[in-house]
Amino acid sequence: MLRLAWRRPASRNSPAEPARILTGVVLGAESPQRVSEGHVRRFRRAPHPPGGRSPLLHPRPAYCSPTDFMSMASGGEGMSSTPRKHTNRLAEERSPYLLQHAHNPVDWYPWGQDAFDKAKNEDKPIFLSVGYSTCHWCHVMERESFEDEEIGKILSDNFVCIKLDREERPDVDKVYMTFVQATSGGGGWPMSVWLTPDLRPFIGGTYFPPRDHGRRPGFKTVLTRIMNQWQNNRPAVESSGDRILDALKKGTAITTNPGDSLPLAEDVANRCFQQLAHSYEEEYGGFRDAPKFPSPGNLMFLMSYWSVNRSTSEGVEALQMAVHTLRMMALGGIHDHVAQGFHRYSTDCSWHVPHFEKMLYDQAQLAVAYITAFQVSGEQFFADVAEDILLYVSRDLSDKSGGFYSAEDADSVPPSGGPEKREGAFCVWTASEVRELLPDVVEDATGAATQADVFMHHYGVKDPGNVDLEQDPHGELQGQNVLIVRYSVELTAARFGISEEKVNELLASARAKMAEVRTSRPRPHLDTKMLASWNGLMLSAYARVGAVLGNEALLERAVQSGNFLKEHLWDAERQTILRSCYRGEEMEVQQISPPISGFLDDYAFIICGLLDLYEATLLTEWLQWAEELQLRQDVLFWDDQGGGYFCSDPSDSTVLLQLKQDQDGAEPSANSVSASNLLRLSHFTGRQEWLQKSQQLLTAFSDRLTRVPIALPEMVRALMAQHYTLKQIVVCGQRDAPDTTSLLAAVNSLFLPYKVLMLTDGNVDSFLCQRLPALSSMSQLGGVATAHVCQDFTCSLPVTEPQELRRLLQDGTAEAE
């Protein structure tokens, strides 16, 4: 919805004023007031769409952070069961989102030169519609407006219509989302923006209902008014877009100014902790009120903060915040207790009723957060959750080529059938279904209790359903249950007079039976697009969890992922990462022509994944490729004048704003990840210019880091790594020898956020010895694997015993060489 509820009157000289006036003319708004949106994350309730649905926006910054509508409303992907009357050029695309619109009565174009030329040749405005395939409100707007013959004709006759998958082209999405947020105070998907033929935006919004609703104009009316403005008031239309764009270029600039220096890491970290503590919700964990997001970046910062503040009350509090949040999430309904993995976010403060979409990037980051919680706490519970996530990804989001799919939708056809999909239908249960599936009486249980009785007690299943009305405004979950752990195993055992071992056995058996039932239900839509950046995040997850647990199967899957990236998403001839590839009808990997070149996050996330894969396997081929990719990233995206990296190639003239993402949101900022990558690579390769680049990057973001570090917790971690200096842990030995493996296991058992791990086998011609000649002087003691720990150009005396190495890494107590 186009936002008109502005809180602060725009200045008469404000560059947003022309767009504000134009918005009022088009939408017939009364007294629009400007929303002042700061950088600290907030939630805003969106105006209700027709039918009383009440979506909520994700927390977001003023500029380019993901925002989704949340709803329990019914809706599908807009795929009609009737014969298809229309087929447009999107049928030739491979993006699942674009293919969902291939049979609309709209003359859609994909983003590209053909559409731009048509707009210029016919002198028509462009209607740009942006979304992604698992976006609920994108499905709704397609069904209501883009499948409507009358609206389709208005669009096709008067506009050049472009459909864009935001996951394929995040660079374009960020530019126009920045415009929408700046001119309307809100944002989200589907995003609807109108552009001049030279791609300059002049008005924008998100979801529009098809017809007028009260005083809110519908999509048809908005189109008519925009056509009128284009024909009768074009100079004002174009000048308003120009002024806004010029203001955005200045307002979004992130650069190093004369006299700027690296922020003080301890001060920034303390402020970040204080801001997180202020927004922390103590009962159930997490930050802010509903809706609640997993925010793994926040949790990783808190555990890193604890690692260097263990003896302080703040450090202890930081660890408690992270561990409690992770525990409550794992017990909650946001965690799929039957089929594993995590849903996108919780609609309530207790992590109970989720938005049921499952995203690859969430699984990747949460797996790392949970295995880190296992390292710091020693609780097997957290390791089990990390493995649980990877089990889901391996089973449901994995391609046989080694790649990972992007997402599973929230909506699916109910088991009972019906014409419409419903949110959560694949995941929820009635009490009668549970009783029918688990009828067996439990031997020796109190009151002749059945397996269903034990399961329903433990997971909060109720006969009338366990979803509150406020979490289900449209009645889709009436009588349904979202599983949530209500009692500990110990309390459940006491309630039924059986052993804890028996309870665990009964619950595991029940979950397996329910998982089997799920396989017969209609599945949600699966977005089989494979994105380089998200595959890089997943590579890190498999490598890190596999290394901590010593799980060879997970490490083999990580290597398979690395091979997939090199084979299918790396153009060796052009020395370019490719953004995406796709699953074909014969289950083969397909590519579009021409392929989409990778963006900054593709390079940064893959490099991070390769560094994690090297430390997990100690195979130098992955380190070599990481070095190669970092050199290429520097050429393509580095800002020589201002420092830091642009999100996309600045030579692309169709991308009107050169942005540097300044928030760690649902995904970390690629600049945050790059700051750490550069520092790690400088220690692996001896390239001091990468250490300097990391410092220049952090300096460019110094104002943001100093004022609102809560917006960039991953970057704060990188700043802390600069301050505390990375430990270099060098193990001398043969890679697969038992004594080497024991030392590596000691390292991997600990959470050491500020370290690099490397192996040397005595070969002076190896990649590492060539880059770091000092390694040639390190050797085994007495013919057994030996560890050297170095920091600030000083090395400890070498150690050969795993326990001694653990002690050295934990408290640094060892004599120096």
C-alpha positions, 0 to 999 in steps of 0.5 A, spaced: 500 500 500 502 506 498 504 510 505 500 516 506 500 517 514 506 521 514 508 523 521 512 530 520 510 535 515 515 535 509 519 542 508 517 546 503 524 545 500 524 538 501 526 534 495 520 529 497 515 535 496 514 534 489 513 526 489 508 527 495 504 532 492 504 527 486 502 522 490 496 526 493 494 527 486 494 520 484 491 517 490 486 523 492 490 523 499 488 528 504 493 532 508 499 527 507 504 527 513 511 524 512 513 518 516 520 519 520 524 512 519 530 512 523 535 507 522 534 503 529 529 497 527 521 498 528 515 495 526 509 499 523 502 496 522 500 497 515 493 499 513 489 493 512 487 490 505 480 488 503 477 483 507 480 485 514 487 482 513 492 485 517 499 485 514 505 487 518 512 489 515 518 487 517 523 491 521 527 495 516 532 501 516 530 507 512 533 505 506 534 497 503 532 492 507 527 486 506 520 487 508 514 482 507 507 483 508 505 477 513 498 474 513 494 468 515 489 470 509 488 465 504 491 465 497 495 461 492 500 463 487 495 465 482 495 459 478 488 458 475 486 451 474 482 453 468 485 453 461 490 458 459 487 464 455 494 468 455 501 466 454 506 472 455 514 473 454 515 471 461 514 463 459 521 464 456 524 465 463 526 461 468 525 464 475 519 461 478 516 468 480 516 470 473 513 464 471 508 464 475 506 470 471 507 467 464 499 467 463 497 473 466 493 478 461 498 483 461 504 484 456 509 483 461 517 484 459 522 481 464 527 487 466 532 488 460 533 492 454 527 490 450 523 493 455 527 499 455 527 500 448 519 499 447 518 505 452 523 510 449 520 508 442 513 509 444 514 514 449 510 510 455 511 510 462 514 503 465 510 500 470 515 496 474 512 490 479 517 487 483 516 481 488 518 473 489 515 467 488 514 465 495 511 472 497 504 471 499 501 478 498 504 478 491 500 472 490 494 476 492 495 482 487 496 477 481 490 474 483 486 480 484 489 485 479 494 481 474 489 476 472 483 481 471 482 482 463 480 489 464 486 491 468 491 487 464 488 491 458 489 498 461 496 496 463 498 493 456 495 499 452 498 504 456 504 502 460 511 498 458 510 492 464 516 489 467 516 484 472 522 483 476 524 477 481 527 481 487 532 475 488 534 475 481 536 482 481 537 485 488 540 491 485 534 493 481 530 492 487 534 496 492 534 502 488 526 502 487 525 500 494 529 506 496 525 511 492 518 508 495 521 508 502 523 515 501 517 518 498 512 514 502 515 512 509 514 504 508 515 499 503 514 491 502 513 486 496 509 486 491 513 493 490 509 497 484 513 503 481 512 507 475 518 510 471 520 514 466 522 511 459 529 513 462 528 508 468 527 514 473 521 513 478 516 518 479 511 514 484 511 508 487 507 503 492 506 496 494 500 492 494 494 495 491 487 492 492 484 492 485 478 496 486 476 502 490 475 501 497 472 506 501 476 513 500 482 508 498 483 508 491 484 501 487 489 499 482 484 501 476 483 508 479 491 509 480 492 507 473 487 512 470 490 517 475 497 516 473 495 516 465 492 522 466 498 525 470 503 523 464 499 526 459 497 532 462 502 534 467 508 530 465 514 536 466 512 536 473 512 528 473 519 528 471 522 533 475 519 530 481 522 524 480 529 527 478 529 531 484 528 525 489 533 521 485 538 526 486 536 527 493 537 519 494 544 519 491 546 524 496 542 521 502 545 514 501 552 516 500 557 512 504 564 515 504 570 516 508 571 523 509 577 527 511 579 526 518 575 520 519 578 514 523 576 507 525 571 507 530 573 505 537 571 498 537 570 497 545 565 503 545 561 501 539 561 494 541 558 496 548 553 501 545 551 495 540 550 491 546 546 496 550 541 497 544 540 490 543 539 489 551 534 495 551 530 492 545 530 485 548 524 481 551 526 477 557 520 472 557 521 469 550 527 472 548 528 475 541 528 483 540 522 487 540 514 485 540 511 481 535 512 480 529 519 477 532 524 475 527 530 470 529 535 475 527 541 471 527 546 476 526 544 479 533 545 473 536 552 471 533 554 478 536 552 477 543 556 471 543 562 474 540 561 480 545 561 475 551 567 471 548 571 477 550 567 480 556 566 473 560 568 476 566 563 482 566 556 482 568 554 485 561 558 479 558 554 474 562 547 478 560 549 477 553 550 470 553 544 469 557 540 473 551 543 469 546 542 462 549 535 463 551 532 466 545 535 460 541 532 455 546 525 459 546 525 459 538 527 451 538 521 450 543 516 454 539 512 453 533 517 457 529 521 451 529 518 445 525 518 439 530 515 434 525 519 436 518 525 440 521 527 447 519 525 454 521 519 458 518 520 465 517 518 469 523 513 469 529 506 473 528 506 473 536 511 474 542 512 467 544 515 464 537 508 460 537 504 461 530 509 463 525 509 466 518 510 459 515 514 460 509 521 457 509 527 461 507 534 458 505 538 464 508 534 463 515 536 456 515 544 457 513 544 463 519 540 459 524 544 453 523 551 457 525 548 460 531 545 454 534 552 450 533 555 456 536 551 456 542 553 448 542 560 451 543 559 456 548 554 452 552 556 445 551 549 443 551 547 437 546 540 440 545 543 446 541 547 441 536 541 437 535 537 443 533 543 445 528 543 438 525 536 438 525 536 444 520 541 441 516 537 435 515 531 439 513 535 442 508 539 436 505 532 433 504 527 438 502 532 444 499 537 440 496 538 439 488 542 433 486 547 437 483 549 440 490 546 446 489 540 449 494 533 451 493 531 458 495 525 457 499 518 453 500 512 457 500 507 458 506 501 457 502 498 450 500 492 446 499 489 443 505 489 436 506 481 436 505 482 439 498 479 446 496 480 451 490 484 455 494 491 455 498 491 456 505 497 459 510 500 453 514 495 448 511 501 443 510 504 444 517 498 444 522 494 439 525 487 438 528 486 434 535 482 428 532 488 427 526 493 426 532 488 422 536 487 417 530 494 417 528 497 415 535 491 411 538 496 406 542 495 405 549 502 407 553 504 401 557 504 403 565 502 410 563 497 414 568 490 413 566 491 408 560 494 414 557 495 413 549 501 416 545 496 421 543 495 424 550 502 424 551 504 428 545 498 433 545 500 434 552 507 435 551 506 440 544 500 444 547 495 440 542 488 442 544 481 440 541 478 447 539 485 448 536 491 452 539 491 459 535 489 465 538 484 469 534 488 475 533 494 470 530 488 468 525 484 474 523 481 470 517 479 464 520 484 459 516 487 456 522 480 455 526 481 448 530 488 447 528 494 446 532 501 449 531 506 444 535 509 448 540 513 445 546 509 446 552 513 442 558 519 439 559 521 432 558 521 431 565 515 434 567 511 430 561 514 424 564 512 426 571 505 427 568 504 420 565 508 416 570 513 414 565 520 415 564 524 420 561 527 415 556 520 413 554 517 420 553 523 421 548 521 414 545 514 416 544 515 423 542 520 421 536 515 415 534 510 420 534 513 425 530 516 420 525 508 418 524 506 425 523 512 426 518 510 420 514 502 423 514 505 430 511 508 426 505 501 425 503 499 432 503 499 437 498 506 440 498 507 448 498 510 451 492 518 450 492 522 455 489 528 451 485 532 457 483 539 457 486 542 463 488 550 464 489 549 468 495 544 464 499 548 458 497 554 461 499 551 462 506 549 455 506 556 452 504 558 456 511 553 452 515 555 445 513 562 447 513 562 450 520 557 445 523 560 439 520 567 441 523 564 442 530 561 435 530 566 432 526 561 429 522 564 427 515 557 426 511 556 434 513 563 436 510 562 432 504 556 435 503 559 442 504 565 440 499 559 438 494 556 445 495 563 448 493 564 444 487 557 446 485 558 453 486 565 452 481 561 448 476 555 452 475 555 459 478 562 461 476 564 463 469 572 461 469 572 465 462 569 471 464 572 471 471 565 472 474 560 469 479 553 468 476 547 470 480 543 464 479 541 458 476 535 453 475 532 446 475 530 444 469 524 440 467 528 434 467 532 436 473 538 438 470 541 445 472 539 450 467 542 457 465 539 463 462 542 467 456 545 471 457 546 469 465 545 475 470 552 477 473 553 476 480 553 482 485 557 484 491 553 479 496 554 473 491 562 474 492 562 476 499 558 470 501 561 465 497 568 467 499 566 467 507 563 460 505 570 458 502 574 460 508 569 456 512 570 450 508 578 451 508 578 451 515 573 445 516 577 441 510 584 444 510 584 443 502 587 449 500 584 449 493 578 452 497 583 458 500 586 459 493 579 460 490 577 465 495 583 469 494 581 469 486 574 471 488 576 477 493 581 480 487 575 480 482 571 483 487 575 488 489 576 490 481 568 490 480 565 493 486 571 497 490 569 504 491 576 507 490 574 514 492 569 513 498 572 506 501 567 500 501 564 496 496 558 498 492 552 493 492 552 492 484 557 493 478 557 501 478 558 501 470 551 498 469 548 504 467 541 501 468 542 501 476 541 509 477 543 509 485 550 506 487 548 503 494 552 500 499 548 496 504 548 499 511 544 494 515 545 487 517 537 485 516 534 478 514 541 477 510 548 480 513 550 486 509 555 484 504 560 490 506 559 487 513 561 480 511 567 483 506 570 486 512 571 480 516 573 476 509 578 481 508 581 481 515 581 473 514 584 473 507 590 478 510 592 473 515 591 467 510 595 470 504 600 475 507 596 481 503 597 487 507 593 491 502 587 487 504 588 489 512 588 496 510 582 495 505 578 492 511 580 498 515 578 503 510 571 499 509 570 500 516 572 507 516 567 509 511 561 506 515 564 509 522 558 514 522 553 508 522 557 504 527 558 509 532 550 512 532 546 505 531 551 499 531 544 495 532 543 496 525 550 492 523 551 487 528 555 483 523 560 489 522 561 490 529 563 483 529 568 485 524 570 491 527 572 487 534 576 482 530 580 488 528 581 490 535 582 484 538 587 481 533 586 474 530 589 468 533 593 464 527 592 457 529 597 453 525 597 445 526 603 442 523 601 434 521 598 430 516 591 432 514 588 425 515 592 423 521 589 421 528 594 426 531 592 431 527 585 430 527 585 430 535 588 437 535 583 440 530 577 437 534 580 441 540 580 447 536 573 446 533 570 444 539 571 452 542 568 458 539 573 462 537 570 468 533 577 471 532 582 466 529 584 463 523 586 456 522 591 453 517 595 446 516 602 445 514 604 438 512 612 440 511 611 442 504 615 448 503 612 449 496 605 449 498 600 454 497 600 457 504 608 456 505 608 460 498 604 466 501 606 465 508 614 464 508 614 463 516 610 457 516 616 453 513 620 454 520 614 451 523 615 443 524 612 437 528 615 436 535 618 429 536 614 427 529 607 428 532 602 433 530 604 440 533 600 446 534 603 453 534 598 459 536 600 466 534 598 473 535 601 480 534 607 477 531 608 472 537 607 465 538 606 460 544 611 454 545 608 449 540 603 444 543 602 437 542 596 435 546 589 436 545 587 438 552 593 443 552 591 446 546 584 447 548 587 450 555 592 455 551 586 457 546 581 458 552 585 462 556 592 464 553 596 461 558 602 458 555 610 461 555 611 465 549 617 463 544 
